[in-house]
């Protein structure tokens, strides 16, 4: 069923090196090879027996170095087989599939390494195939191209410390980071467990502005040795916690706590 959930692929479909994952998937390492242009490509070939009535292949990609999973805009990648691909594609006895494979790296190189010359096409049914691939040298094959954004993992530190001044009923919250460039502390306070953002009433550090009447933005001070930034906030004991995220001015990047606000308890 083209719209069903994942099912375990048949054993004869699983390429060498595949590992079974629970009862609904398999993980297959891609083979790496260099193209004629000297660039490395990763690929995998899955042989499909038409007698299995496979309607679609669902898949994701995983970068083993970083543990990053790649999806199609938040959804599974999906290759439609039933009704979208002519029957001759499955018939390897006529040699169509076997003749294509030995030279597929050259063809992939031209398609994936030069995306500006081959914009992505979404194929939904057989009628679109003829319009998208007129005179395709690969015969009855069908192609769908996706663009992937590579994520680079960078490691920086952010240290936050709290000192209490019991005589003046104040909390001194210090920030220290090695993030490069201008770092903006986007922050607010909260008075209960609901963690609703509020603007602190009182004096703020220099280089602080009010952001849409809901938060404060303070630009951290550059360290003298050029290795990062620092800052100090003074918050009275009426507040239960401090909420914040960071913003890098140069590229407008926001940094949070795995999707949530950073939260520092003050009680």
N, C-alpha and C positions, 0 to 999 in steps of 0.2 A: 504494500500500500504506500503510495508516494507521500501521504501525509501522516503516516504512523510514527510512533516513537522508535528509538533505536532497537535493533535486534542484533543478536550475535551473528557475524558473517560466517558462512559455511567454511569448513576447514579447507576445502579446495580453492577458496578465494583468497586465503590469507598468504601473503608473500613470505618468503623466508625471513626468519628473525622476528616474526610477529609474536606478541605476548597477549594472552587472553586477559581481559579486564572484567572481573565479575562475570555476569551472564549476559551482557548486552553490548560489548565492544571488544576491539582488539587494538593494540598499539604496535605500529610497524615503523622501524627506523628507515628513514629515507637514504637512498644511495647517493653519494656525492661524487661528482665527476666534473671535469673542466670542459668548457665549451671551446670552440675554435678560437674565440676571442681571448681565451685564457682566464675567463671568469668561472667561478665555481657554481655549479647548479646542483640542487638536491631534487631527487625525483623518486617515484615509486610506481611500479606497474602492477595493476590488479587485473587478473584474468577473470572474465565473467562468463559463466556457463548459462546460456539463455534458458536452459531447462529448469533453472532454479527460480525463475519468475521474479528476479530481483527488480524492483521498481525504482529504487533510488539508493544512493550512497550518501550517508551523512558523515561528516568528518570535522575535526579541529586540527590545528597545528600547535605543537609545543616546542618552545626553544629550551633545550635541555640545559644550556649554559646558565640561563637566568630563571628558568621555571615559568616563563611567560606563556600564556595560552592566547592563541590568535583565533578570532571568530569573524564571521561575516556581519559586521555592524551589530555585535551583541548576540547574533543567532548562529546556529550551526551552518557550516558550509553544506551545500546539498547539490549533488549531481543527479539530475533526473535521467533515468534510463528508459523506463517504460514510455512508449509513444513518442518520446523526444528523439530517440536515435533510431535510424532505419535498421531493419533486421539484418542487413548485410554487415553491419558493424560487429555483430556477435559472431558471424560465420567466419571463423578463422581458417576454415578449410579452403576458402577461396584466396587465402594469402594476403588479404587486405591489411589485417591488423599486423601480421608478422613483417610485412614489407615496410610498414611505416615506422616500426619501433627502432630499428638500428640507426636511423638518422634523426630521431626525434629531438636529440639534444641541440642540433643545429637549428631546428625550427623553434624550439623553446627559447633559445638564446635571442632570436629575433623578436619573439613575441613578448617575453617578460622583461628583458633588459632594456627595451626601447618602448615603454608604455605610451609615449606620446604618438607613436606611429600606429598603435593598436589599441584604441580606446576600449574599455570594458563593455561587453555586450551581454545582456541577460536573455537567455533563451528559455522560453516557457513552453513552447509546443513545436510540433513538426513544421508548421507553416512558416515560422520565423527562421528556421534553419536555412531554408533556401534563399531567403532575402539577405541574411547576414553573411553567409558563406558562398556567394556565387562563384563557381569555378574553383572551388577549394582544391588545391593540389593533393590534399590528403584524402580525397574521396569522400566517403560517407562519415567521416569523423566530425565531432561537434566540440567546439571550444568555448569555454567561458573564462574570462580573465578577472582576477581580483587584485586590488592594490592593498598591500599590507604596510603598516608603519612599524618600523623596528624601534623597540624601546631600549634605551641605553640606561643601565643601572648605575647611578652615581651615589656614593656614600659620603654624607656630611654629618656633622654632629650638631645638636642643639642641646645645651645644658640650661636647665631652669632650676633655680634655688630660691627658697623662701626663708626669710629671717623675720622673726616676730619681735617687735618692740612693745613689750607689755605696758610700759609706763605711758606711752603715747597712744596705745591701742592701734598700732599700725603694722602692716606687713610690707616688707621690702622684697619685691620679686625681681630677681636678676636674670638676665638672658645673656647667653654667650654662644656664638655659633661661628663656624668656619665657612659658611656659605659665601660665595664670591659676590661682588657687586653691592648695590644698594638693596638692603633688606628692610621691608616694611612689616611692622607688627600690627596686624589687624585684630583688635581686641575689645573685650567688654567684660562686665562683671555680672554675677548672678547672686540672688539672695536666698534661693531655696534649691531643692533637688530637681525642680523642673528645668533648671539650667537655661532660663530665658535670658537672652542678651539684654543688658542694660548699659547705658553710658554712665561712667563714673562721674559723680558730681564733685567738683573741686579743681585743684590745679593739676595740669598735665605736664609731661616732659616737653622740652622744646621740640619743634618739628612734629607736632601732633595736630591732626585735623579731625573734624567730625565727619563721618561717612554716612550720608543719608539718614541722619538722626538715629541710627541704630547701633553704630559702633565707632570706635576711635582708631585712627591709623597713625602710628608713631614710627618714624624712620629711625632705625637703630644707628648708633654711632660707629663709624669705622675705627678699627683698632689702629694704633700707631704703627704697628709692624706690618699692616696690610694683610693679615691672615684671617680677617672676618669682621664681625660686628658685635656690639654689646649694647645693653640698655638696662635701665632700672625703673620699675614702677613702684609707686607708693599708694597702697590701698588700705583703707581703714577696716576695722574689725566688723563692721556692719554687714560685710559681704561674705558669702560662704565660699565663693570660688571665682576663678579667673578663666575666661574662655578666650581662645585666640587661634588664628591661623597665620601663616607667613606668606608674604608676597614678594617675589623678586621683580624689581622695577624694570630691569633691562628687557626681559622677554615676556613680562606679564604672566609669569607662572605662579600658581597658587600651590602652597604646600600644606597638607593637613595630616591628620592622624588616621591613615588608612580609610579615608572617606568621611571621618568625623572631625569635629572640632577638637583641638587640644583642650584639656581641662586640668587646671591646677587647683586642688582644694586648699582653702585658707583657714579652715577651722581645725 
